[in-house]
């Protein structure tokens, strides 16, 4: 498929919005604020060394700021089509 420049930009915006919402929903699920599949439960999140990153319910506010409050720089991860 060949897209015009306008269509490419529109597609990038749609994909960016889609991925932002999916990643935010998964993080809410890990935080216990949303279900993943049909299950809603709480998780503790650890880094690769074993240090506790988040106990249940601590990520929602910072997640929202990152994904919906302007802290996320979509141009950093923009791909070329």
PERA-V842166 format. One record per backbone hydrogen bond with DSSP energy under -0.5 kcal/mol. NH is the residue of the N-H (numbers start at 1). CO is the residue of the C=O. If there is no record, write none. Layout:
# PERA-V842166
nh=NH co=CO
nh=NH co=CO
This chain:
# PERA-V842166
nh=3 co=1
nh=8 co=4
nh=9 co=5
nh=10 co=6
nh=11 co=7
nh=12 co=8
nh=13 co=9
nh=14 co=10
nh=15 co=11
nh=16 co=12
nh=17 co=13
nh=18 co=14
nh=19 co=15
nh=20 co=16
nh=21 co=17
nh=22 co=18
nh=23 co=19
nh=24 co=20
nh=25 co=21
nh=26 co=22
nh=27 co=23
nh=28 co=24
nh=29 co=25
nh=30 co=26
nh=31 co=27
nh=32 co=29
nh=33 co=28
nh=34 co=28
nh=36 co=39
nh=37 co=35
nh=39 co=36
nh=41 co=39
nh=43 co=30
nh=45 co=54
nh=46 co=44
nh=47 co=51
nh=50 co=47
nh=53 co=45
nh=54 co=45
nh=57 co=31
nh=58 co=55
nh=63 co=59
nh=64 co=60
nh=65 co=61
nh=66 co=62
nh=67 co=63
nh=68 co=64
nh=69 co=64
nh=69 co=65
nh=71 co=65
nh=72 co=66
nh=74 co=72
nh=76 co=73
nh=77 co=73
nh=77 co=74
